[in-house]
């Protein structure tokens, strides 16, 4: 059963091994972020994977929230 973990982002153990995906799809958040990092525009990613630009922005927002909560440990 899919569980919403952020707006438009769900996880389901039966979909993509429980990785975060865009709700109602099998498109993983990390794939979207990788495509944007590789130079694709939000519109290009949305078109390529049949998403809305809002879905792409939701993936970015989710990634930003995960990074904001991450504690970086310095070397000892």
N, CA and C atoms as a LAMMPS dump frame, in Angstrom:
ITEM: TIMESTEP
0
ITEM: NUMBER OF ATOMS
228
ITEM: BOX BOUNDS ff ff ff
-5.0000000000000000e+02 5.0000000000000000e+02
-5.0000000000000000e+02 5.0000000000000000e+02
-5.0000000000000000e+02 5.0000000000000000e+02
ITEM: ATOMS id mol type element x y z
1 1 1 N 0.844 -1.181 0
2 1 2 C 0 0 0
3 1 3 C 0.891 1.247 0
4 2 1 N 0.606 2.159 -0.904
5 2 2 C 1.393 3.383 -1.018
6 2 3 C 1.141 4.306 0.162
7 3 1 N 2.218 4.908 0.636
8 3 2 C 2.145 5.869 1.734
9 3 3 C 2.734 7.183 1.255
10 4 1 N 1.971 8.266 1.409
11 4 2 C 2.481 9.578 1.017
12 4 3 C 3.451 10.065 2.082
13 5 1 N 4.681 10.382 1.668
14 5 2 C 5.697 10.863 2.609
15 5 3 C 5.978 12.348 2.428
16 6 1 N 5.47 12.918 1.356
17 6 2 C 5.584 14.347 1.061
18 6 3 C 4.547 14.628 -0.016
19 7 1 N 4.209 15.892 -0.22
20 7 2 C 3.254 16.182 -1.288
21 7 3 C 3.706 15.583 -2.629
22 8 1 N 2.85 14.757 -3.221
23 8 2 C 3.077 14.089 -4.515
24 8 3 C 4.14 12.996 -4.483
25 9 1 N 4.695 12.674 -3.332
26 9 2 C 5.75 11.66 -3.218
27 9 3 C 5.236 10.516 -2.355
28 10 1 N 5.343 9.291 -2.876
29 10 2 C 4.883 8.122 -2.12
30 10 3 C 5.967 7.05 -2.082
31 11 1 N 5.806 6.154 -1.127
32 11 2 C 6.621 4.94 -1.066
33 11 3 C 5.68 3.755 -0.932
34 12 1 N 6.055 2.653 -1.542
35 12 2 C 5.285 1.416 -1.501
36 12 3 C 6.293 0.286 -1.657
37 13 1 N 6.339 -0.654 -0.713
38 13 2 C 7.31 -1.742 -0.817
39 13 3 C 7.213 -2.514 -2.135
40 14 1 N 6.053 -2.499 -2.771
41 14 2 C 5.862 -3.216 -4.024
42 14 3 C 6.195 -2.411 -5.266
43 15 1 N 6.615 -1.163 -5.098
44 15 2 C 6.94 -0.3 -6.237
45 15 3 C 8.367 0.204 -6.081
46 16 1 N 9.216 -0.147 -7.036
47 16 2 C 10.615 0.315 -7.052
48 16 3 C 11.337 0.038 -5.724
49 17 1 N 11.023 -1.134 -5.134
50 17 2 C 11.684 -1.575 -3.9
51 17 3 C 11.491 -0.607 -2.742
52 18 1 N 10.363 0.116 -2.747
53 18 2 C 10.065 1.026 -1.654
54 18 3 C 10.769 2.363 -1.737
55 19 1 N 11.379 2.663 -2.872
56 19 2 C 12.048 3.953 -3.062
57 19 3 C 10.995 5.043 -3.29
58 20 1 N 11.27 6.279 -2.926
59 20 2 C 10.313 7.368 -3.162
60 20 3 C 10.072 7.586 -4.657
61 21 1 N 8.797 7.657 -5.028
62 21 2 C 8.394 7.878 -6.41
63 21 3 C 7.341 8.978 -6.465
64 22 1 N 7.095 9.487 -7.659
65 22 2 C 6.004 10.418 -7.858
66 22 3 C 4.704 9.637 -7.704
67 23 1 N 3.784 10.168 -6.914
68 23 2 C 2.519 9.482 -6.636
69 23 3 C 1.823 9.074 -7.926
70 24 1 N 1.35 7.83 -7.945
71 24 2 C 0.619 7.306 -9.089
72 24 3 C 1.487 6.872 -10.252
73 25 1 N 2.812 6.896 -10.059
74 25 2 C 3.74 6.488 -11.119
75 25 3 C 4.778 5.538 -10.532
76 26 1 N 5.679 5.108 -11.39
77 26 2 C 6.834 4.331 -10.957
78 26 3 C 8.119 5.131 -11.176
79 27 1 N 7.978 6.444 -11.328
80 27 2 C 9.126 7.316 -11.607
81 27 3 C 9.777 7.714 -10.284
82 28 1 N 11.004 7.235 -10.038
83 28 2 C 11.669 7.538 -8.773
84 28 3 C 12.182 8.981 -8.686
85 29 1 N 12.128 9.502 -7.482
86 29 2 C 12.594 10.865 -7.222
87 29 3 C 14.063 11.017 -7.616
88 30 1 N 14.9 10.042 -7.294
89 30 2 C 16.323 10.177 -7.603
90 30 3 C 16.574 10.26 -9.103
91 31 1 N 15.764 9.615 -9.916
92 31 2 C 15.899 9.704 -11.365
93 31 3 C 15.626 11.132 -11.831
94 32 1 N 14.574 11.737 -11.298
95 32 2 C 14.224 13.113 -11.668
96 32 3 C 15.352 14.065 -11.289
97 33 1 N 15.863 13.931 -10.071
98 33 2 C 16.94 14.809 -9.618
99 33 3 C 18.18 14.618 -10.49
100 34 1 N 18.478 13.389 -10.832
101 34 2 C 19.622 13.099 -11.694
102 34 3 C 19.479 13.709 -13.076
103 35 1 N 18.302 13.656 -13.635
104 35 2 C 18.07 14.246 -14.958
105 35 3 C 18.226 15.762 -14.905
106 36 1 N 17.711 16.384 -13.852
107 36 2 C 17.878 17.828 -13.694
108 36 3 C 19.352 18.177 -13.529
109 37 1 N 20.066 17.402 -12.727
110 37 2 C 21.496 17.635 -12.518
111 37 3 C 22.287 17.457 -13.812
112 38 1 N 21.776 16.588 -14.675
113 38 2 C 22.434 16.355 -15.954
114 38 3 C 22.146 17.415 -17.006
115 39 1 N 21.304 18.387 -16.668
116 39 2 C 21.072 19.492 -17.58
117 39 3 C 19.701 19.574 -18.212
118 40 1 N 18.857 18.588 -17.971
119 40 2 C 17.503 18.678 -18.516
120 40 3 C 16.714 19.735 -17.758
121 41 1 N 15.806 20.399 -18.442
122 41 2 C 14.933 21.366 -17.778
123 41 3 C 13.778 20.615 -17.116
124 42 1 N 13.087 21.289 -16.21
125 42 2 C 11.92 20.679 -15.56
126 42 3 C 10.884 20.303 -16.603
127 43 1 N 10.691 21.153 -17.606
128 43 2 C 9.718 20.858 -18.668
129 43 3 C 10.127 19.623 -19.462
130 44 1 N 11.428 19.485 -19.75
131 44 2 C 11.909 18.31 -20.495
132 44 3 C 11.714 17.031 -19.694
133 45 1 N 12.033 17.081 -18.404
134 45 2 C 11.854 15.9 -17.557
135 45 3 C 10.374 15.537 -17.481
136 46 1 N 9.532 16.539 -17.281
137 46 2 C 8.092 16.291 -17.2
138 46 3 C 7.599 15.634 -18.482
139 47 1 N 8.01 16.144 -19.618
140 47 2 C 7.579 15.577 -20.898
141 47 3 C 8.102 14.153 -21.081
142 48 1 N 9.378 13.956 -20.782
143 48 2 C 10.018 12.641 -20.967
144 48 3 C 9.332 11.539 -20.165
145 49 1 N 8.888 11.857 -18.945
146 49 2 C 8.336 10.833 -18.055
147 49 3 C 6.83 10.988 -17.822
148 50 1 N 6.178 11.806 -18.661
149 50 2 C 4.731 12.011 -18.582
150 50 3 C 4.301 12.461 -17.187
151 51 1 N 5.006 13.468 -16.67
152 51 2 C 4.714 14.066 -15.377
153 51 3 C 4.275 15.504 -15.599
154 52 1 N 3.869 16.159 -14.537
155 52 2 C 3.634 17.588 -14.601
156 52 3 C 4.891 18.288 -14.089
157 53 1 N 5.034 19.556 -14.427
158 53 2 C 6.164 20.297 -13.879
159 53 3 C 6.039 20.393 -12.362
160 54 1 N 4.813 20.382 -11.859
161 54 2 C 4.593 20.35 -10.413
162 54 3 C 5.149 19.097 -9.775
163 55 1 N 5.048 17.961 -10.485
164 55 2 C 5.634 16.708 -9.987
165 55 3 C 7.15 16.839 -9.883
166 56 1 N 7.758 17.443 -10.891
167 56 2 C 9.214 17.621 -10.907
168 56 3 C 9.626 18.542 -9.75
169 57 1 N 8.887 19.609 -9.559
170 57 2 C 9.192 20.516 -8.449
171 57 3 C 8.975 19.842 -7.098
172 58 1 N 7.988 18.957 -7.009
173 58 2 C 7.762 18.212 -5.766
174 58 3 C 8.962 17.32 -5.456
175 59 1 N 9.545 16.714 -6.487
176 59 2 C 10.743 15.889 -6.293
177 59 3 C 11.896 16.737 -5.781
178 60 1 N 12.057 17.929 -6.347
179 60 2 C 13.108 18.834 -5.872
180 60 3 C 12.861 19.25 -4.431
181 61 1 N 11.625 19.555 -4.106
182 61 2 C 11.293 19.947 -2.733
183 61 3 C 11.557 18.833 -1.745
184 62 1 N 11.199 17.615 -2.134
185 62 2 C 11.45 16.459 -1.272
186 62 3 C 12.957 16.287 -1.04
187 63 1 N 13.721 16.364 -2.116
188 63 2 C 15.179 16.216 -1.989
189 63 3 C 15.764 17.317 -1.11
190 64 1 N 15.282 18.529 -1.268
191 64 2 C 15.77 19.642 -0.448
192 64 3 C 15.475 19.404 1.026
193 65 1 N 14.29 18.906 1.326
194 65 2 C 13.936 18.632 2.718
195 65 3 C 14.791 17.52 3.312
196 66 1 N 15.081 16.501 2.536
197 66 2 C 15.933 15.403 3.017
198 66 3 C 17.337 15.937 3.314
199 67 1 N 17.868 16.744 2.412
200 67 2 C 19.208 17.304 2.626
201 67 3 C 19.25 18.279 3.786
202 68 1 N 18.188 19.032 3.979
203 68 2 C 18.147 19.986 5.087
204 68 3 C 18.18 19.277 6.432
205 69 1 N 17.637 18.069 6.466
206 69 2 C 17.585 17.316 7.715
207 69 3 C 18.839 16.486 7.955
208 70 1 N 19.7 16.4 6.951
209 70 2 C 20.894 15.567 7.055
210 70 3 C 21.974 16.255 7.877
211 71 1 N 22.547 15.514 8.802
212 71 2 C 23.662 16.017 9.597
213 71 3 C 24.962 15.554 8.956
214 72 1 N 25.812 16.497 8.625
215 72 2 C 27.092 16.156 8.019
216 72 3 C 28.12 16.028 9.13
217 73 1 N 28.808 14.91 9.119
218 73 2 C 29.822 14.662 10.138
219 73 3 C 31.196 14.983 9.579
220 74 1 N 31.94 15.776 10.291
221 74 2 C 33.308 16.096 9.882
222 74 3 C 34.24 14.93 10.199
223 75 1 N 35.405 14.933 9.598
224 75 2 C 36.365 13.883 9.893
225 75 3 C 36.97 14.097 11.277
226 76 1 N 37.244 13.002 11.939
227 76 2 C 37.778 13.096 13.308
228 76 3 C 39.28 13.108 13.318
